[in-house]
Amino acid sequence: MSNKFSDLGIAAPILKAITELKIIDPTEIQEKVIPLLLANKTDLVGLAKTGTGKTAAFGLPLLQLIDTSSPLVQAVILVPTRELGHQIFTNLESFAKYLPEVSIAATCGGIPIKPQIERLSAPTHIVVATPGRLIDLIQKKAISLKDTRFLVLDEADEMVSILKESLDEIVAELPKEHKTLLFSATMPGTIKQLIQNYLHKNVVQVSANMQTVGNQGIDHEYIVVDPIEKLDVLMHFLNTKEGERGIIFCKTKAAVNKLAKNLAINRFSSGALHGSLTQGIRDRIMGQFREGHINILVATDLAARGIDVKEISYVVNYHLPDAYEAYVHRSGRTARAGAKGLSLTVLQEEEVKEIANFEKELGLKFKEFKKPSTTSIEENNTLLWAKQIFKTKPNHEVDEELKTKVKTVFHHLTKDELIDKLLANYILQHKNEPVEKPVKRQKMKKK
């Protein structure tokens, strides 16, 4: 195998850009895919997990193959979410830093279509799109794909249902001699059917090992809790990670909202992300997370696709995912760009047996994360309560007469005496915590 991008055939202007981005050594999927795409002889299926550098694997050769003498769309990259589309668009722009004549556009759903139509009226070579928005643009005759030579289906396993409905309409707009490049983390039957229906019978399939550059730095651990202590244990863990950034995955939108509310009550710097939020709110939350204004993101699986933030030090699976590939996508949010990271899964006793299945299916090794003692959890909750009081803004609408009466009650106490009484009152009120209901598990989906 080669150990340099130049040996793979990547041209000097692109080499200069990726060197500045500190992308030095090709990953396995890049070593296998780039020469094949540059040869431009066949359809291709690439199997690789998240964090393996798939965007560069197809993006670098596509940039090199663009005919800049033509102003027409020559490559379309379909993605499941706007967030992933934004990430790929940003990466391609970075890769093309020294190719100013190459024009790239993002046309994803969830935002107004009019500016995208105006953008496409200018010369455009590569379009990154969600399937629904691309069809809207086709129907409005805002985009022509008659000269498109490459169709890329990225994260195909995450948009199978969308592709089933829309691929016929998109492919009908493409010239007969186009090449299709499909990338997926897994190969379920539905993906095999897509390949059979839409890719050439001589399609080349390449795959990268599970132990990838992107995932070698992740410690996979699990912690076993009783339902009654699940939230408290999480709060204890988050307090040990103060100042670090992480993502907590929940199975449902309702669970995301509930947990995000608890984090806000306990004054954690956090935000919620799920599909029912408007695109504007999702963009604002993601912007705050990327820029470091909030440290914790509580998200569903699909909403978190496309998050490529290098400084994410941990991922928490607050609910065990139903599908093995979902775990790979979740854990792959941490340990980006060669960094180290922790993927912690919170389990109830009856779920522990499933860890062996995850290890077998994914080729991973999990370690047990030591649960904090009851005393330690109680102390942590007390500290959280103290922080709540400290961070509470004074209510200036309180009647001054009432405020004076309250001050009179406490006026003879010293600061230490007041703290002692507040602590005693807190402990008295929190002897009986409410039980959090256990989450019903669905049957695990096999790959």
C-alpha positions as CSV (number, residue, x, y, z in Angstrom):
1,M,0.0,0.0,0.0
2,S,1.1,3.6,-0.6
3,N,1.7,5.9,2.3
4,K,1.5,9.2,0.3
5,F,-1.3,11.0,-1.5
6,S,1.0,11.9,-4.3
7,D,1.6,8.2,-4.9
8,L,-2.1,7.7,-5.3
9,G,-2.2,10.2,-8.2
10,I,-3.5,13.3,-6.4
11,A,-2.4,16.5,-8.2
12,A,-0.2,19.2,-6.7
13,P,-2.8,21.9,-6.0
14,I,-4.9,19.5,-4.0
15,L,-1.8,18.1,-2.2
16,K,-0.9,21.6,-1.1
17,A,-4.4,22.2,0.3
18,I,-4.6,18.9,2.2
19,T,-1.0,19.2,3.5
20,E,-2.0,22.6,5.1
21,L,-5.0,20.8,6.6
22,K,-2.5,18.3,8.1
23,I,-4.0,15.4,6.2
24,I,-0.8,13.5,5.6
25,D,-1.2,9.8,5.6
26,P,-4.1,8.2,3.5
27,T,-6.5,6.0,5.4
28,E,-7.2,2.5,4.1
29,I,-10.4,3.5,2.3
30,Q,-8.6,6.4,0.7
31,E,-5.7,4.2,-0.5
32,K,-8.2,1.8,-2.1
33,V,-10.7,4.2,-3.6
34,I,-8.7,7.2,-4.9
35,P,-6.8,5.3,-7.6
36,L,-10.0,3.6,-8.8
37,L,-11.9,6.9,-9.1
38,L,-9.1,8.6,-10.8
39,A,-9.1,5.8,-13.4
40,N,-12.8,6.5,-13.9
41,K,-13.6,3.1,-15.4
42,T,-16.4,1.7,-13.2
43,D,-19.1,2.1,-10.6
44,L,-17.9,1.6,-7.1
45,V,-19.2,0.6,-3.7
46,G,-17.1,1.6,-0.6
47,L,-17.7,0.1,2.8
48,A,-16.2,2.0,5.6
49,K,-17.2,3.2,9.1
50,T,-17.5,6.7,10.2
51,G,-14.3,8.6,10.8
52,T,-12.3,6.8,8.1
53,G,-12.0,9.7,5.7
54,K,-14.7,8.8,3.1
55,T,-15.2,12.4,2.1
56,A,-11.6,12.8,1.0
57,A,-11.7,9.3,-0.6
58,F,-14.3,10.4,-3.1
59,G,-13.9,14.2,-2.8
60,L,-10.2,14.5,-3.8
61,P,-10.5,12.5,-7.1
62,L,-13.8,14.2,-8.0
63,L,-12.2,17.7,-7.7
64,Q,-9.3,16.5,-9.9
65,L,-11.7,15.1,-12.6
66,I,-13.7,18.3,-13.0
67,D,-13.5,19.8,-16.4
68,T,-13.4,23.5,-15.5
69,S,-13.8,24.5,-19.2
70,S,-17.5,23.5,-18.8
71,P,-19.7,25.5,-16.5
72,L,-22.2,22.6,-16.0
73,V,-22.9,20.3,-13.0
74,Q,-20.5,17.3,-13.4
75,A,-20.9,15.6,-9.9
76,V,-23.8,15.3,-7.5
77,I,-23.3,14.1,-3.9
78,L,-26.4,12.9,-2.2
79,V,-26.5,12.9,1.7
80,P,-29.1,12.0,4.3
81,T,-29.1,15.3,6.3
82,R,-28.3,18.9,5.8
83,E,-25.7,18.8,8.6
84,L,-23.7,16.1,6.8
85,G,-24.2,18.1,3.5
86,H,-22.7,21.2,5.2
87,Q,-19.8,19.2,6.5
88,I,-19.0,17.7,3.1
89,F,-19.4,21.1,1.3
90,T,-17.0,22.7,3.8
91,N,-14.5,19.9,3.4
92,L,-14.6,20.1,-0.4
93,E,-14.1,23.8,-0.3
94,S,-11.0,23.3,1.9
95,F,-9.6,20.6,-0.4
96,A,-10.2,22.9,-3.4
97,K,-8.4,25.9,-1.8
98,Y,-5.9,26.1,-4.7
99,L,-8.5,25.2,-7.4
100,P,-10.3,28.5,-7.6
101,E,-11.9,27.6,-10.9
102,V,-13.8,24.7,-9.4
103,S,-17.3,25.8,-8.2
104,I,-19.1,23.9,-5.4
105,A,-22.7,24.4,-4.2
106,A,-24.7,23.0,-1.3
107,T,-28.4,22.6,-1.9
108,C,-30.0,20.8,1.0
109,G,-33.5,20.9,2.5
110,G,-34.6,22.8,5.6
111,I,-33.7,26.3,4.4
112,P,-35.2,28.6,1.7
113,I,-34.9,27.3,-1.8
114,K,-34.8,30.7,-3.6
115,P,-31.1,31.5,-2.7
116,Q,-30.1,28.0,-3.9
117,I,-31.9,28.6,-7.2
118,E,-30.0,31.9,-7.6
119,R,-26.7,30.2,-6.7
120,L,-27.3,27.5,-9.4
121,S,-27.8,30.1,-12.0
122,A,-24.0,30.7,-11.8
123,P,-21.5,28.1,-13.1
124,T,-21.5,25.1,-10.8
125,H,-19.4,21.9,-11.1
126,I,-20.2,19.9,-7.9
127,V,-23.5,19.9,-6.0
128,V,-24.0,18.5,-2.5
129,A,-27.7,17.8,-1.9
130,T,-30.3,16.0,0.0
131,P,-32.5,13.9,-2.3
132,G,-35.8,15.8,-1.6
133,R,-34.3,19.2,-2.3
134,L,-32.5,18.0,-5.4
135,I,-35.9,16.8,-6.8
136,D,-37.5,20.1,-6.0
137,L,-34.8,21.9,-7.9
138,I,-35.1,19.4,-10.9
139,Q,-38.9,20.0,-10.9
140,K,-38.4,23.7,-10.9
141,K,-35.9,23.3,-13.7
142,A,-33.4,25.1,-11.6
143,I,-30.7,22.5,-12.2
144,S,-29.7,20.4,-15.2
145,L,-28.0,17.1,-14.7
146,K,-27.6,16.2,-18.4
147,D,-23.8,16.6,-18.2
148,T,-23.4,15.0,-14.7
149,R,-20.7,12.3,-14.9
150,F,-20.7,11.2,-11.2
151,L,-23.4,10.4,-8.7
152,V,-22.2,9.8,-5.1
153,L,-24.5,8.3,-2.6
154,D,-22.9,9.0,0.8
155,E,-24.1,7.3,4.0
156,A,-26.5,5.3,1.8
157,D,-27.5,3.1,4.6
158,E,-29.0,6.1,6.4
159,M,-31.2,7.2,3.5
160,V,-32.4,3.9,2.0
161,S,-36.1,4.8,2.3
162,I,-35.6,8.2,0.8
163,L,-33.5,6.8,-2.1
164,K,-36.2,4.2,-2.8
165,E,-38.7,6.9,-3.5
166,S,-36.4,9.4,-5.3
167,L,-33.5,7.7,-7.1
168,D,-35.5,6.8,-10.2
169,E,-36.4,10.5,-10.7
170,I,-32.9,11.6,-10.2
171,V,-31.2,8.9,-12.3
172,A,-33.7,9.7,-15.1
173,E,-32.0,13.2,-15.4
174,L,-28.5,11.8,-15.7
175,P,-26.7,10.8,-18.9
176,K,-26.6,7.1,-19.5
177,E,-22.8,6.9,-19.2
178,H,-22.5,8.4,-15.7
179,K,-20.6,6.6,-12.8
180,T,-22.3,5.8,-9.5
181,L,-20.3,5.7,-6.3
182,L,-22.0,4.3,-3.2
183,F,-20.6,4.6,0.3
184,S,-22.1,2.9,3.3
185,A,-21.1,1.8,6.8
186,T,-23.0,-1.5,6.4
187,M,-24.4,-3.7,3.7
188,P,-28.0,-4.7,4.6
189,G,-30.3,-6.3,2.0
190,T,-31.8,-2.9,1.1
191,I,-28.4,-1.6,0.1
192,K,-27.7,-4.7,-2.0
193,Q,-31.0,-4.1,-3.8
194,L,-30.0,-0.5,-4.6
195,I,-26.7,-1.7,-6.0
196,Q,-28.4,-4.3,-8.1
197,N,-30.9,-1.8,-9.4
198,Y,-28.8,1.2,-10.0
199,L,-25.1,0.3,-10.4
200,H,-23.3,-1.5,-13.2
201,K,-23.1,-5.3,-13.1
202,N,-19.3,-5.0,-13.0
203,V,-19.3,-2.7,-10.0
204,V,-16.1,-2.8,-7.9
205,Q,-16.6,-3.2,-4.1
206,V,-13.9,-2.1,-1.7
207,S,-14.0,-2.1,2.1
208,A,-11.8,-0.8,5.0
209,N,-11.1,-2.7,8.2
210,M,-13.2,-2.0,11.2
211,Q,-10.1,-0.9,13.1
212,T,-9.6,2.4,11.3
213,V,-7.5,5.5,11.9
214,G,-10.6,7.3,12.9
215,N,-11.6,4.8,15.6
216,Q,-8.3,3.6,17.1
217,G,-8.3,6.3,19.7
218,I,-11.7,5.5,21.2
219,D,-12.0,3.7,24.6
220,H,-15.3,1.7,24.6
221,E,-16.7,1.4,28.1
222,Y,-20.0,0.6,29.7
223,I,-21.5,1.3,33.1
224,V,-24.3,-0.7,34.8
225,V,-26.9,1.3,36.7
226,D,-30.3,0.9,38.3
227,P,-33.1,2.9,36.7
228,I,-33.5,5.0,39.8
229,E,-29.8,6.2,39.7
230,K,-29.3,6.5,35.9
231,L,-29.7,10.3,35.7
232,D,-27.6,10.9,38.9
233,V,-24.8,8.7,37.5
234,L,-24.8,10.6,34.3
235,M,-24.7,14.0,36.2
236,H,-21.7,12.6,38.2
237,F,-19.9,11.7,35.0
238,L,-20.6,15.0,33.4
239,N,-19.2,16.9,36.4
240,T,-16.0,14.9,36.0
241,K,-15.8,16.2,32.4
242,E,-16.4,19.8,33.2
243,G,-15.0,22.1,30.5
244,E,-14.8,19.2,27.9
245,R,-17.2,18.8,25.0
246,G,-19.4,15.7,24.4
247,I,-22.5,14.3,22.8
248,I,-25.2,12.3,24.7
249,F,-27.3,10.1,22.4
250,C,-30.9,9.2,23.3
251,K,-33.2,6.9,21.3
252,T,-36.2,9.3,21.0
253,K,-37.0,13.0,20.6
254,A,-39.0,12.9,23.8
255,A,-36.0,11.4,25.7
256,V,-33.7,14.1,24.2
257,N,-36.1,16.9,25.4
258,K,-36.4,15.4,28.9
259,L,-32.7,14.9,29.4
260,A,-31.8,18.4,28.0
261,K,-34.3,19.9,30.4
262,N,-32.6,18.1,33.3
263,L,-29.2,19.3,32.2
264,A,-30.5,22.9,31.9
265,I,-32.0,22.7,35.5
266,N,-28.6,21.5,36.7
267,R,-26.9,24.4,34.9
268,F,-24.9,22.3,32.4
269,S,-24.0,24.2,29.2
270,S,-26.0,22.1,26.8
271,G,-28.4,22.1,23.8
272,A,-30.9,19.6,22.3
273,L,-30.8,18.4,18.7
274,H,-33.5,16.3,17.0
275,G,-35.6,16.2,13.8
276,S,-38.7,18.0,15.1
277,L,-36.8,21.2,15.7
278,T,-36.8,23.8,12.9
279,Q,-33.8,24.0,10.7
280,G,-33.0,27.5,12.1
281,I,-32.9,26.2,15.7
282,R,-30.8,23.2,14.7
283,D,-28.3,25.5,12.9
284,R,-28.2,27.8,15.9
285,I,-27.6,24.9,18.4
286,M,-24.9,23.4,16.1
287,G,-23.2,26.7,15.7
288,Q,-23.1,27.2,19.4
289,F,-21.6,23.7,19.8
290,R,-19.0,24.1,17.1
291,E,-17.9,27.5,18.5
292,G,-17.7,26.2,22.0
293,H,-20.5,28.3,23.5
294,I,-22.2,25.1,24.7
295,N,-20.3,22.0,25.8
296,I,-22.9,19.2,25.7
297,L,-25.2,18.2,22.8
298,V,-28.1,15.9,23.5
299,A,-29.2,14.3,20.3
300,T,-30.9,11.6,18.4
301,D,-28.9,9.5,15.9
302,L,-30.0,11.1,12.7
303,A,-29.8,14.7,14.0
304,A,-26.2,14.2,14.9
305,R,-25.1,13.0,11.5
306,G,-22.5,15.3,10.0
307,I,-21.2,16.6,13.3
308,D,-17.4,16.9,12.7
309,V,-16.0,18.7,15.7
310,K,-12.5,17.7,16.5
311,E,-12.6,18.5,20.2
312,I,-15.4,16.1,21.2
313,S,-13.7,14.2,24.1
314,Y,-16.6,11.8,24.9
315,V,-19.8,10.3,23.7
316,V,-22.5,8.9,26.0
317,N,-25.0,6.3,24.8
318,Y,-27.7,7.1,27.3
319,H,-29.8,4.5,25.6
320,L,-28.2,1.5,23.9
321,P,-28.9,1.7,20.1
322,D,-31.0,-1.0,18.4
323,A,-28.6,-1.4,15.5
324,Y,-24.9,-2.1,15.7
325,E,-24.1,0.4,12.9
326,A,-25.8,3.1,14.9
327,Y,-23.2,2.5,17.7
328,V,-20.4,2.9,15.2
329,H,-21.8,6.2,14.0
330,R,-22.3,7.5,17.5
331,S,-18.9,6.5,18.8
332,G,-17.3,7.9,15.7
333,R,-18.2,11.5,16.7
334,T,-15.3,11.4,19.2
335,A,-11.6,10.8,18.6
336,R,-11.6,12.7,15.4
337,A,-8.4,13.7,13.5
338,G,-6.2,11.3,15.6
339,A,-7.4,12.5,19.0
340,K,-8.4,10.3,21.9
341,G,-12.0,9.8,23.0
342,L,-14.3,7.9,25.3
343,S,-17.6,6.2,24.2
344,L,-19.5,5.4,27.4
345,T,-22.7,3.3,27.2
346,V,-25.1,3.4,30.1
347,L,-26.8,0.0,30.7
348,Q,-29.4,-1.6,32.9
349,E,-28.6,-5.0,34.3
350,E,-30.6,-6.9,31.7
351,E,-28.8,-5.2,28.9
352,V,-25.2,-6.2,29.9
353,K,-25.4,-9.5,28.0
354,E,-25.7,-7.5,24.7
355,I,-22.2,-6.1,25.1
356,A,-20.8,-9.5,24.0
357,N,-22.9,-9.2,20.8
358,F,-21.5,-5.7,20.1
359,E,-18.0,-6.9,20.6
360,K,-18.5,-9.8,18.2
361,E,-20.3,-7.9,15.5
362,L,-18.1,-4.8,15.6
363,G,-14.7,-6.2,16.5
364,L,-14.5,-4.0,19.6
365,K,-13.5,-4.6,23.2
366,F,-15.5,-3.0,26.0
367,K,-14.3,-2.3,29.5
368,E,-16.5,-1.8,32.5
369,F,-16.5,1.8,33.8
370,K,-16.5,1.9,37.6
371,K,-19.8,3.3,39.0
372,P,-19.4,6.0,41.6
373,S,-20.4,5.2,45.1
374,T,-23.7,6.2,46.6
375,T,-21.9,8.7,48.8
376,S,-20.1,10.2,45.8
377,I,-23.3,10.6,43.9
378,E,-25.0,12.3,46.8
379,E,-22.1,14.6,47.2
380,N,-22.2,15.4,43.5
381,N,-25.9,16.1,43.6
382,T,-25.4,18.5,46.5
383,L,-22.7,20.3,44.6
384,L,-25.0,20.6,41.6
385,W,-27.7,22.1,43.9
386,A,-25.2,24.6,45.2
387,K,-24.2,25.6,41.6
388,Q,-27.9,26.0,40.8
389,I,-28.2,28.5,43.6
390,F,-25.0,30.3,42.7
391,K,-25.9,30.6,39.0
392,T,-29.5,31.7,39.7
393,K,-30.0,35.4,38.7
394,P,-31.7,37.6,41.4
395,N,-35.4,38.3,40.8
396,H,-35.7,42.1,40.9
397,E,-39.5,41.9,40.9
398,V,-39.7,40.5,44.4
399,D,-41.5,42.9,46.6
400,E,-39.0,44.9,48.7
401,E,-41.2,44.6,51.8
402,L,-41.2,40.8,51.5
403,K,-37.4,40.8,50.9
404,T,-36.9,42.8,54.1
405,K,-39.1,40.3,56.1
406,V,-37.0,37.4,54.7
407,K,-33.8,39.1,55.6
408,T,-35.1,39.6,59.1
409,V,-35.5,35.8,59.4
410,F,-31.9,35.2,58.5
411,H,-30.2,38.4,59.8
412,H,-28.8,36.9,63.0
413,L,-27.1,33.9,61.1
414,T,-23.5,33.9,60.0
415,K,-22.6,32.8,56.5
416,D,-21.5,29.4,57.8
417,E,-24.7,28.9,59.9
418,L,-26.8,29.8,56.8
419,I,-24.9,27.3,54.7
420,D,-25.3,24.6,57.4
421,K,-29.1,25.2,57.5
422,L,-29.4,25.2,53.7
423,L,-27.5,21.9,53.4
424,A,-29.6,20.3,56.1
425,N,-32.8,21.4,54.4
426,Y,-31.5,20.1,51.0
427,I,-30.6,16.7,52.5
428,L,-34.0,16.4,54.2
429,Q,-35.9,17.2,51.0
430,H,-33.9,14.8,48.8
431,K,-34.0,11.6,50.8
432,N,-36.6,10.1,48.4
433,E,-35.7,10.6,44.7
434,P,-38.2,9.8,42.0
435,V,-37.6,6.6,40.0
436,E,-36.8,7.0,36.3
437,K,-38.8,4.5,34.3
438,P,-36.6,1.9,32.4
439,V,-36.6,2.2,28.6
440,K,-38.2,-0.6,26.6
441,R,-35.7,-2.3,24.4
442,Q,-36.4,-3.4,20.9
443,K,-34.9,-6.5,19.4
444,M,-31.4,-5.9,18.1
445,K,-31.1,-5.5,14.3
446,K,-28.5,-7.7,12.8
447,K,-26.2,-6.3,10.2
